[in-house]
């Protein structure tokens, strides 16, 4: 199919606005399907996974296509919930335009605004479909005013191309048209259509249509306007790529079928029958089935088998993928998300996908011992599909930690583990990686002496332990003179000290930011040994920490919170209640960026609380900053519990 006859777009909008139903209506209207499925019945083409059918919501992006009047339209249907916006971010890299779906009764909602912002950040020409116009109380003028106020004043109803307000907006988008319009006060129908298409492509006008996906109202007009006004793959806004051998050298990709092959991998999915499917967008050239390509990121060639067009979960083989096509390839061994694919001669690198940082974390515990070995493998397979889902092992707390964009996101992943891998787990609040340190200098003796018949054990050392600045770790200094301890036993003392530092003294957490100076000691000609001096060093270190004003340190996080201005007071109060502090603010468009430092222990559930405070309009990113002393009222219970547990174990 000629590139001029192709369109591809992404469906965006707030949850429950009707994106999946609209996709279903388009497929049915164009005879791509023989019956129209329903979300509530779990029979739609795009919501085909077990968890989507169960929850009656989109969770994953899905690929659809239809042919209409000799043209092919490929559609990426996406979830509306913020917990699954990683799917939206992936899908945006595959398309040339966006269709924002708005509920006629609810108007612009939180998800609408976020979807709009993401489409604009991706530089995508966008249309808006006001859905559910058949509902009682639907008012198109009210919704249009809402769109102009909250999205763009250039949102324009295009039900009649002869509408003077529309013609005026088209004229204002182009200098030559404006000149003619001002002199004649009219434009020809052809000038209006061409001018509108150009204005849409330049994102100077955002066409607004209305209808009902449920009753198929407005679908014909929508399809015709998609073909008339949204760009084909060769007309899309420029795609910037980097020279693989000169990373600083940037150029615009030639978006033609007769140009060298180039494509970008935007998503991996697991298919129960064919295994892993790699989804890619072809930007130029042609890729033949059962041939191969060059993976620029991995610096290798990879052979391929069949190429598929996806209709939800259905795979349809095609002979080749060309400029503008969004396709799937099965069982690729080396190629993954964000990889750039190229012909041998032309090697370009696309900018990698920037996924949002995880907003919430939980510890993972098996429900049965049989599941322990399966857990890690299952989680890593899920993480390979969803790059907003993270898995890591905390070496200090010995916990397996999963991270995601929200509670719903993590709950869905746990459900998939159970359904697909038959692994049942429980999620809990992760342990905090506290550390121990001291506040004053002290000198102590560690003496280990044991006699039980035959050769005994003897090790004796004096340590001076003093605090260091934050972040300095452990410093061991040898100041033994005159042979108080033989040179061969000094490394043994240090080894014992370092082991005790890892195990902690007051609460079982690693000890940091201390200088340990070995100043004196004694030994026995026969009974002294490597092990005896290790034990003596560890005994002295633990004793010193207990007597040198021990305190707990906790991780402090840098948090950037993006919120509407009216939420500023509530956010500041909430941060104070979490023992945090606001350290700065700056304006980001219509939003306020609040820069905060807060203890990690207070931020595990912040994603849910922020969503509640801001009505879903707030977002945040968080990263480690430094360690600070834990207030006494917080540390006391932690220390008391550890000491009590330790005493019970010893008894």
C-alpha positions in Angstrom: 0.0 0.0 0.0 1.3 3.4 -0.9 2.6 5.5 2.0 0.1 8.3 1.1 -2.8 5.8 1.8 -1.6 5.0 5.4 -2.5 6.6 8.6 -1.6 5.6 12.1 -2.8 7.1 15.3 -3.0 6.6 19.1 -6.2 6.7 21.1 -5.7 8.7 24.3 -7.9 10.0 27.1 -9.2 9.6 30.6 -10.2 6.2 31.9 -13.8 5.2 30.9 -14.0 7.9 28.2 -14.7 5.2 25.7 -11.4 4.7 23.8 -11.8 0.9 23.5 -15.5 1.2 22.5 -14.5 3.8 19.8 -11.9 1.4 18.5 -14.5 -1.4 18.4 -16.9 0.9 16.5 -14.3 1.8 13.9 -13.4 -1.8 13.3 -17.0 -2.8 12.9 -17.9 0.2 10.7 -15.1 -0.6 8.3 -15.9 -4.3 8.3 -12.6 -5.2 9.9 -14.7 -7.3 12.3 -18.1 -9.0 11.8 -19.5 -8.2 15.2 -19.1 -5.3 17.6 -17.7 -6.4 21.0 -18.5 -4.8 24.4 -16.1 -3.9 27.2 -18.6 -5.1 29.8 -18.8 -8.6 28.1 -15.1 -8.9 27.7 -15.5 -9.3 23.9 -13.6 -6.4 22.5 -10.7 -6.9 20.1 -8.2 -4.7 22.0 -8.9 -5.7 25.7 -8.1 -9.4 25.3 -5.9 -10.3 28.2 -7.5 -12.1 31.2 -6.8 -9.1 33.6 -8.4 -6.6 31.2 -11.5 -8.8 30.7 -11.7 -9.3 34.5 -11.3 -5.6 35.4 -13.2 -4.3 32.3 -10.4 -1.7 31.7 -7.5 -1.4 29.3 -4.2 -2.3 30.9 -1.9 -2.8 27.9 -1.6 -1.0 24.6 -3.0 -3.0 21.7 -2.5 -2.7 18.0 -5.5 -2.7 15.6 -6.0 -1.9 11.9 -8.7 -1.4 9.3 -9.0 -0.6 5.6 -11.3 2.2 4.5 -11.8 3.6 1.0 -8.5 2.2 -0.2 -6.6 3.4 2.9 -5.1 1.6 5.8 -5.6 3.0 9.3 -3.5 1.5 12.2 -4.7 2.3 15.7 -2.8 2.0 19.0 -5.4 1.7 21.8 -4.0 2.7 25.2 -5.1 2.6 28.9 -6.4 5.7 30.6 -5.3 4.9 34.2 -2.1 6.7 35.3 -0.8 3.4 36.7 -0.4 2.2 33.1 1.0 5.3 31.4 4.1 3.4 30.5 2.0 1.8 27.8 1.0 5.3 26.5 4.6 6.4 26.4 5.6 3.4 24.4 2.7 3.8 22.0 3.4 7.5 21.3 6.7 6.5 19.7 4.9 4.3 17.1 2.4 6.8 15.6 2.2 10.0 13.6 -0.9 11.5 15.2 -3.2 11.3 18.2 -7.0 11.1 18.7 -8.0 12.4 22.2 -11.3 10.9 23.4 -13.4 13.1 25.8 -16.5 12.1 27.7 -19.3 14.5 26.7 -20.7 14.5 30.3 -17.5 14.8 32.2 -15.6 17.1 29.9 -11.9 17.6 30.4 -10.7 15.3 33.2 -7.3 14.6 34.8 -6.5 11.8 32.3 -7.6 14.1 29.4 -5.1 16.8 30.4 -2.3 14.3 30.9 -3.0 12.6 27.6 -3.0 16.0 25.9 0.3 17.0 27.4 1.9 13.8 26.4 0.7 14.2 22.8 2.0 17.7 22.7 5.4 16.7 24.2 5.6 14.1 21.4 4.9 16.8 18.8 1.9 14.9 17.4 -0.9 16.5 15.4 -4.1 15.8 17.3 -7.8 15.5 16.8 -10.5 15.4 19.6 -13.5 13.2 19.6 -16.3 14.2 22.0 -17.8 10.8 22.9 -21.2 9.8 24.4 -23.1 12.7 22.8 -26.2 10.5 22.9 -26.3 10.7 26.7 -28.9 12.9 28.3 -27.4 16.2 29.4 -24.6 16.1 26.8 -23.8 19.7 25.7 -21.2 20.1 22.9 -20.8 23.9 23.4 -20.0 23.3 27.1 -17.4 20.7 26.3 -15.9 22.9 23.6 -15.5 25.7 26.0 -13.9 23.3 28.5 -11.5 22.2 25.7 -10.5 25.7 24.8 -10.0 26.7 28.5 -8.0 23.6 29.6 -6.3 22.3 26.5 -6.0 24.9 23.7 -7.9 27.9 22.3 -7.2 26.3 18.9 -9.6 23.5 19.5 -12.2 24.0 16.6 -15.4 22.2 15.8 -15.2 21.1 12.1 -18.8 19.8 11.5 -19.2 22.5 8.7 -16.2 23.6 6.6 -18.0 26.8 5.7 -18.3 28.0 9.3 -16.8 31.5 9.3 -15.0 31.0 12.6 -13.3 27.8 11.3 -12.4 29.5 7.9 -10.9 32.4 9.9 -8.8 30.1 12.0 -7.5 28.2 8.9 -6.6 31.5 7.2 -4.7 32.7 10.3 -2.6 29.5 10.3 -1.0 30.4 6.9 0.4 33.7 5.7 -0.6 33.2 2.1 -4.2 32.1 2.9 -4.5 35.0 5.4 -3.5 37.5 2.7 -6.1 36.2 0.3 -8.8 36.0 3.0 -8.2 39.6 4.1 -8.5 40.8 0.5 -11.5 38.6 -0.6 -13.1 37.5 2.7 -13.4 34.0 1.2 -11.5 30.8 0.5 -12.3 28.0 -1.9 -13.3 24.7 -0.5 -10.1 23.1 -1.8 -8.1 25.9 -0.1 -10.0 25.3 3.1 -9.3 21.5 3.1 -5.6 21.8 2.2 -5.2 24.7 4.6 -6.8 22.8 7.4 -4.7 19.7 6.8 -1.6 21.9 6.9 -2.7 23.7 10.1 -3.4 20.3 11.8 0.0 19.0 10.8 1.7 22.1 12.2 -0.5 21.8 15.4 -2.0 25.2 14.9 -5.5 23.8 14.8 -7.0 20.8 16.7 -10.1 19.6 15.0 -13.0 18.6 17.3 -15.6 16.1 16.2 -18.6 14.7 18.2 -20.6 11.5 18.2 -21.1 8.2 20.1 -19.0 5.2 19.9 -21.7 3.0 21.5 -24.3 3.9 18.8 -21.8 4.4 16.0 -22.7 8.1 15.6 -20.1 10.2 13.9 -17.9 7.3 13.0 -18.1 7.9 9.2 -17.2 11.6 9.6 -14.4 10.7 12.0 -12.8 8.3 9.5 -13.1 10.7 6.6 -11.5 13.5 8.7 -8.7 11.2 9.8 -7.9 10.5 6.2 -8.3 14.1 5.1 -6.6 16.0 7.8 -4.1 13.8 9.7 -0.7 13.3 8.1 0.5 10.2 6.3 3.8 8.7 7.5 5.8 10.7 4.9 4.1 14.0 5.9 4.6 13.5 9.6 6.6 16.0 11.7 10.4 15.4 11.3 12.0 12.5 13.1 15.4 13.2 14.6 18.1 10.5 14.6 21.7 10.3 15.6 24.7 9.0 13.7 25.7 5.8 15.4 29.4 6.5 14.9 29.2 10.2 15.8 26.6 10.5 18.7 26.7 14.3 18.7 25.7 14.4 15.0 22.0 14.7 14.5 19.9 14.6 11.3 16.3 14.3 10.1 15.3 10.9 8.8 14.1 10.6 5.3 10.6 9.2 5.6 10.3 7.3 2.3 9.7 3.8 1.2 12.7 3.9 -1.2 15.1 5.1 1.5 17.3 2.7 3.5 15.4 0.6 6.1 15.1 2.1 9.6 12.8 1.1 12.5 12.4 1.5 16.2 11.3 -1.1 18.8 8.7 0.4 21.2 7.3 -2.6 23.0 7.7 -6.3 23.9 4.8 -8.5 24.7 4.5 -12.2 25.6 2.2 -14.3 23.5 1.0 -17.6 25.0 1.4 -19.4 21.7 4.4 -17.9 19.8 6.3 -16.6 22.8 7.8 -13.0 22.9 6.6 -10.6 20.2 8.7 -7.5 19.5 6.7 -4.5 18.3 8.3 -2.1 16.0 7.5 1.0 13.8 9.1 1.2 10.4 10.0 4.8 9.6 11.7 4.3 6.2 12.5 1.6 3.7 11.3 -2.0 3.6 11.8 -5.1 5.8 11.1 -8.5 4.1 9.8 -11.5 6.1 12.3 -14.3 6.6 15.2 -11.9 6.0 17.0 -9.8 8.7 18.1 -6.4 9.9 21.0 -4.7 11.7 20.5 -3.9 15.4 22.4 -0.6 15.8 22.4 -0.6 19.6 23.6 -4.1 19.9 26.0 -3.9 16.9 24.8 -7.1 15.4 22.7 -8.6 12.6 19.6 -10.6 13.5 17.6 -12.9 11.3 13.8 -12.8 11.4 10.9 -15.1 10.5 7.4 -14.0 9.7 6.2 -10.4 10.1 2.7 -9.9 11.5 0.1 -7.2 11.5 -1.7 -7.4 14.9 -5.5 -7.2 15.3 -5.6 -7.4 19.1 -4.3 -10.9 19.9 -4.8 -12.1 16.3 -1.6 -12.3 14.1 -1.8 -11.8 10.4 1.2 -12.6 8.3 2.5 -10.1 5.8 5.3 -10.4 3.2 7.0 -7.1 4.1 6.7 -4.1 6.3 7.3 -0.7 4.7 7.4 3.0 5.7 4.7 3.8 8.3 3.8 0.2 9.2 3.5 -0.9 12.9 4.3 -4.6 13.0 5.3 -7.5 15.2 8.1 -10.1 14.9 8.3 -13.2 17.0 11.2 -14.9 18.8 13.9 -12.3 18.4 16.9 -13.3 20.5 18.8 -10.0 20.9 16.5 -7.2 20.1 14.6 -5.3 22.8 12.8 -2.1 23.6 14.3 1.2 22.4 16.6 -0.6 20.0 17.2 1.1 16.6 17.1 -1.2 13.5 18.7 -0.3 10.3 20.0 -1.4 6.9 23.7 -2.3 6.9 24.7 0.9 5.1 22.7 3.4 7.0 23.0 3.2 10.8 20.9 5.6 12.7 20.1 5.7 16.4 16.7 6.8 17.5 16.3 8.5 20.9 15.5 5.8 23.5 12.1 5.8 25.3 12.2 7.7 28.6 10.0 5.8 31.0 8.7 7.4 34.2 10.4 6.4 37.4 8.7 4.1 39.8 6.4 5.8 42.2 5.7 3.0 44.7 7.6 0.0 46.0 6.7 -3.2 47.9 8.4 -6.2 49.3 7.6 -9.6 47.8 7.1 -12.7 49.9 6.2 -16.2 48.7 3.0 -17.8 50.0 4.7 -21.2 49.9 8.3 -22.5 50.0 7.7 -24.2 46.6 7.3 -20.7 45.0 10.6 -19.2 46.2 12.7 -20.3 43.3 10.0 -19.4 40.7 9.5 -15.8 42.0 12.6 -14.1 40.6 12.3 -15.7 37.2 8.6 -14.7 36.9 9.2 -11.1 38.0 12.1 -10.6 35.6 10.0 -11.9 32.7 7.2 -9.4 33.6 9.7 -6.6 33.9 11.0 -7.3 30.4 7.5 -6.6 29.1 6.8 -3.5 31.2 9.6 -1.1 31.6 7.8 0.9 34.4 7.9 -2.3 36.5 11.1 -2.8 38.4 12.6 -5.8 40.3 15.7 -5.6 42.6 17.2 -7.4 45.5 18.1 -5.3 48.5 21.4 -6.7 49.7 21.1 -5.0 53.1 17.5 -6.0 54.0 17.7 -9.3 52.0 14.3 -8.5 50.5 13.0 -8.8 46.9 11.6 -5.4 46.0 9.1 -4.6 43.2 8.4 -1.1 42.0 5.7 0.4 39.8 3.5 3.4 39.1 0.8 2.7 41.7 -1.0 0.1 43.8 -3.2 -1.0 40.9 -0.1 -1.5 38.7 1.6 -3.8 41.4 -1.7 -5.6 42.0 -2.0 -6.4 38.3 1.5 -7.7 38.2 0.9 -10.0 41.2 -2.3 -11.3 39.4 -0.2 -12.0 36.3 2.3 -14.0 38.3 -0.5 -16.2 39.7 -2.2 -16.6 36.3 0.7 -17.0 34.0 3.4 -18.5 36.2 1.3 -20.2 38.9 3.3 -18.2 41.6 1.4 -16.7 44.5 3.0 -13.9 46.5 2.1 -11.3 49.1 3.2 -7.7 49.0 4.4 -5.8 52.0 6.0 -2.5 53.0 9.7 -2.7 52.3 12.2 -2.4 55.1 14.1 0.8 55.3 17.9 0.6 54.7 18.8 2.3 58.0 22.5 2.6 59.0 24.1 3.0 62.4 26.8 5.5 63.4 28.2 7.2 66.6 28.3 10.8 67.9 31.4 10.8 70.1 34.9 9.3 70.4 35.7 6.4 72.7 38.5 4.0 73.5 37.6 0.4 74.3 39.2 -3.0 74.8 38.2 -6.2 73.0 39.7 -9.3 74.6 38.9 -12.9 73.7 40.4 -15.6 75.9 39.3 -19.2 76.0 41.0 -22.3 77.6 39.4 -25.7 77.2 42.2 -28.1 77.4 45.1 -28.2 75.0 45.8 -25.1 72.9 43.6 -22.1 73.8 42.4 -19.0 72.1 43.8 -15.5 72.9 43.3 -12.1 71.1 43.5 -8.7 72.7 43.1 -5.3 71.0 42.4 -1.7 72.0 40.4 0.4 69.5 39.8 4.2 69.4 36.5 4.8 67.5 35.5 8.3 66.4 32.8 9.7 64.1 33.4 10.8 60.6 31.5 13.2 58.2 28.4 11.8 56.5 29.2 9.6 53.5 32.7 8.7 54.6 32.0 5.1 55.3 34.6 3.1 57.4 38.2 4.1 57.8 40.6 1.6 59.6 43.9 3.0 60.9 46.8 0.9 62.2 48.8 2.6 65.0 50.4 -0.4 66.6 54.0 0.2 67.6 56.6 -1.9 69.4 55.0 -5.3 68.5 52.1 -5.1 70.9 50.3 -7.2 68.3 52.3 -9.1 65.7 52.0 -7.7 62.1 50.3 -10.9 60.8 47.4 -10.5 63.3 46.6 -6.9 62.4 44.6 -7.8 59.2 42.7 -10.2 61.4 41.6 -7.4 63.7 40.5 -5.3 60.7 38.6 -8.3 59.3 36.7 -8.7 62.6 35.9 -5.0 62.7 34.6 -5.0 59.1 32.4 -8.0 59.8 31.0 -6.4 62.9 30.3 -3.2 60.9 28.2 -5.1 58.5 26.2 -6.7 61.3 25.5 -3.6 63.3 25.4 -3.1 67.0 22.3 -1.3 68.3 19.7 -2.3 65.7 21.3 -4.7 63.3 22.1 -2.2 60.5 25.5 -1.5 58.9 27.7 0.9 60.8 29.0 3.9 58.8 31.0 7.1 59.0 33.4 6.0 61.7 37.2 5.9 62.0 38.5 2.8 63.8 42.1 3.2 65.1 44.0 0.1 66.4 46.2 1.6 69.1 47.3 -1.2 71.4 46.9 -4.9 72.4 48.6 -8.0 73.6 49.1 -11.6 72.4 50.1 -15.0 73.5 52.9 -16.9 71.9 51.0 -20.2 71.7 47.2 -19.4 72.0 46.9 -16.3 69.7 45.4 -17.0 66.3 43.8 -15.3 63.3 40.3 -16.3 64.5 41.0 -15.0 68.1 42.0 -11.6 66.9 39.0 -11.5 64.5 36.7 -12.1 67.4 38.5 -9.6 69.6 38.2 -6.9 66.9 34.5 -7.5 66.5 33.9 -7.5 70.2 35.7 -4.2 70.6 33.8 -2.5 67.7 30.4 -3.5 69.0 31.3 -2.4 72.5 32.6 0.9 71.2 29.5 1.7 69.2 27.2 0.9 72.2 29.2 3.4 74.4 29.8 6.2 71.8 26.4 7.7 71.6 24.9 5.5 68.8 22.3 6.8 66.5 20.4 5.5 63.4 20.7 7.2 60.0 17.9 7.1 57.5 17.9 7.6 53.7 16.6 11.1 52.7 15.1 11.4 49.2 15.0 14.3 46.8 11.4 14.6 45.6 10.1 16.8 42.7 6.4 17.2 43.0 4.4 18.6 40.0 1.0 19.9 41.1 -1.7 22.5 40.3 -1.0 25.8 42.1 -4.2 25.5 44.2 -2.9 22.3 45.8 0.3 24.0 47.1 -0.9 24.5 50.6 -2.2 21.0 51.1 1.0 19.5 49.7 3.2 21.6 51.9 1.2 20.5 55.0 1.4 16.9 54.0 5.1 17.0 53.4 5.6 18.6 56.9 3.6 15.7 58.4 6.0 13.3 56.8 9.0 14.9 58.5 9.9 16.5 55.1 10.9 20.0 54.1 10.2 22.1 51.1 13.5 23.4 49.7 12.4 25.2 46.6 9.6 25.9 44.0 9.4 26.8 40.3 6.7 27.3 37.7 6.3 24.6 35.1 3.6 25.8 32.6 0.3 25.7 34.5 1.8 23.6 37.2 4.1 24.2 40.3 7.2 22.1 40.7 7.8 21.7 44.5 11.2 20.5 45.4 11.2 18.5 48.7 13.5 16.4 50.8 11.8 13.7 52.9 12.7 10.4 54.6 12.2 7.3 52.5 10.3 5.6 55.3 7.5 8.2 55.0 7.2 8.0 51.2 6.3 4.4 50.4 2.6 5.1 49.9 3.1 8.7 48.7 1.8 7.9 45.1 -1.6 7.1 46.4 -1.8 10.0 48.9 -0.6 12.5 46.2 -3.3 11.2 43.8 -5.9 11.7 46.6 -4.8 15.2 47.6 -4.6 16.5 44.0 -7.5 14.6 42.5 -5.1 12.7 40.3 -3.4 15.8 38.9 -0.2 15.5 40.8 3.0 13.6 39.8 6.3 13.1 41.4 9.8 11.7 40.9 12.1 10.6 43.7 15.8 9.8 44.0 18.2 9.2 46.8 20.0 12.2 48.3 21.8 11.4 51.5 21.6 10.0 55.0 20.5 11.9 58.1 20.1 11.1 61.8 16.8 9.6 62.7 14.9 11.5 65.4 14.9 9.8 68.8 11.2 9.2 68.9 11.4 7.3 65.6 14.6 5.4 66.3 13.8 4.3 69.9 11.1 1.8 69.0 13.3 0.3 66.2 16.3 -0.2 68.6 14.1 -1.5 71.4 12.5 -4.1 69.2 15.8 -5.3 67.8 17.5 -5.6 71.2 14.5 -7.6 72.6 14.5 -9.9 69.6 18.3 -10.4 69.9 17.9 -11.2 73.7 15.3 -13.8 73.0 17.5 -15.5 70.3 20.4 -15.7 72.7 18.3 -17.3 75.4 
